[in-house]
């Protein structure tokens, strides 16, 4: 087991995300229950100083909500042609639940693969 020097933002879609999928006419849209049962994990740098959890989560949302929004919606709409404009972090929080996992461990035996997906 290896410790990873990152913390994890756990992102789970909410009802507005599901409604967008339905309204946009995507094929094979899961039920709301199925959609909200899935989460994505985004690794971010550990904070330099201890701070209240709510404060840390809010800072991380402010730093990363645009990137996460684009990543989550592009799973369904690769070029974001049908994606609504993101106005602010309030809208992001209406669409996604955000939790924090403070410790991240790698239990896999295979080497960790890193790939830059920015240019993809």
C-alpha positions in Angstrom: 0.0 0.0 0.0 1.2 3.5 -0.9 0.2 6.8 0.4 -0.6 9.4 -2.3 0.2 13.0 -1.4 -3.1 14.3 -2.6 -6.6 14.7 -1.2 -9.7 13.7 -3.2 -12.7 15.7 -4.2 -15.6 13.3 -4.7 -18.1 14.7 -7.2 -21.6 13.2 -7.4 -24.2 14.4 -9.9 -27.5 15.8 -8.6 -31.0 16.1 -10.2 -30.2 19.1 -12.5 -27.5 17.1 -14.2 -29.9 14.3 -14.8 -32.6 16.7 -16.1 -30.1 18.2 -18.5 -29.3 14.7 -19.8 -32.9 13.9 -20.3 -33.8 17.3 -21.9 -30.8 17.0 -24.2 -32.0 13.7 -25.6 -28.9 11.7 -24.9 -29.2 8.0 -25.5 -29.2 5.5 -22.6 -29.6 8.1 -19.9 -29.5 6.3 -16.5 -32.2 6.8 -14.0 -31.6 9.6 -11.4 -30.9 6.9 -8.8 -28.3 5.2 -11.0 -26.7 8.5 -12.0 -26.4 9.7 -8.4 -25.0 6.4 -7.4 -21.8 7.1 -9.4 -19.1 9.5 -8.4 -15.9 10.9 -9.9 -12.7 11.5 -7.9 -10.4 14.5 -8.6 -7.1 14.6 -6.8 -5.9 18.0 -5.6 -2.9 19.2 -3.7 -3.0 18.8 0.1 -3.5 22.1 1.9 -0.5 23.8 3.3 -2.3 24.6 6.5 -5.0 23.0 8.6 -8.4 24.8 8.2 -12.0 24.0 8.8 -13.4 21.4 6.4 -16.2 23.7 5.1 -13.6 26.4 4.3 -11.3 24.0 2.6 -14.1 22.5 0.4 -15.3 25.9 -0.6 -11.7 27.0 -1.5 -11.3 23.8 -3.6 -14.6 24.3 -5.3 -13.7 27.9 -6.2 -10.3 26.8 -7.6 -11.6 23.9 -9.7 -15.3 24.1 -10.4 -15.0 25.2 -14.0 -12.6 22.3 -14.9 -14.7 19.8 -13.1 -17.9 21.1 -14.7 -16.4 20.7 -18.2 -15.0 17.3 -17.3 -18.3 15.9 -16.0 -20.5 17.2 -18.8 -18.0 16.2 -21.5 -18.6 12.6 -20.5 -22.0 13.0 -22.2 -21.3 15.9 -24.6 -17.7 15.6 -25.7 -17.4 19.1 -27.3 -19.9 20.7 -24.8 -22.1 21.7 -27.7 -25.3 21.2 -25.7 -23.8 22.0 -22.3 -25.3 25.0 -20.5 -23.1 27.9 -19.7 -21.7 27.8 -16.2 -22.4 31.0 -14.4 -20.7 30.5 -11.1 -19.9 28.1 -8.3 -23.5 28.3 -7.0 -24.7 26.7 -10.2 -22.0 24.1 -9.9 -23.1 23.2 -6.4 -26.7 22.9 -7.6 -25.6 20.3 -10.1 -23.0 18.4 -8.0 -22.5 17.2 -4.5 -18.9 17.7 -3.3 -17.2 15.7 -0.6 -13.6 15.5 0.5 -11.5 12.5 1.3 -8.5 13.7 3.2 -6.3 10.6 2.9 -5.7 8.8 -0.4 -4.0 5.4 -0.6 -3.1 3.3 -3.5 -3.8 -0.4 -2.9 -3.1 -1.5 -6.5 -0.1 -3.6 -7.4 0.3 -2.3 -10.9 2.3 1.0 -11.3 0.2 4.2 -11.2 -0.4 5.5 -14.8 -0.5 9.2 -15.3 -1.9 10.7 -18.5 -2.4 14.3 -19.4 -6.0 14.7 -20.6 -5.9 18.5 -21.0 -5.1 18.2 -24.7 -7.4 15.3 -25.5 
